[in-house]
């Protein structure tokens, strides 16, 4: 992927376990569809790519959290109004190094 052409640096967008080819394909799809010709258009298309990439990642993280809760025998649907924390809420506040600091950014 040409970072000067797209404005996206694939190495800084990827985390361990993500496929560079998947990001490159997403960039190619969006740039092929919208064909940006100005810096402003490229920035907007790159923002669309970035948002979709992050949504894909967040969906995977959410799914993994729910699956881990089920594997551990936690009732995933407890905690919505009955005073018991849901697994996602518990992960945010109780698991060191996960989501405890997300609110600061």
Secondary structure as UniProt FT lines:
FT   HELIX           3..6
FT   HELIX           10..13
FT   TURN            16..17
FT   HELIX           20..34
FT   HELIX           39..71
FT   TURN            72..73
FT   TURN            76..79
FT   HELIX           87..94
FT   TURN            96..97
FT   TURN            100..101
FT   HELIX           102..104
//
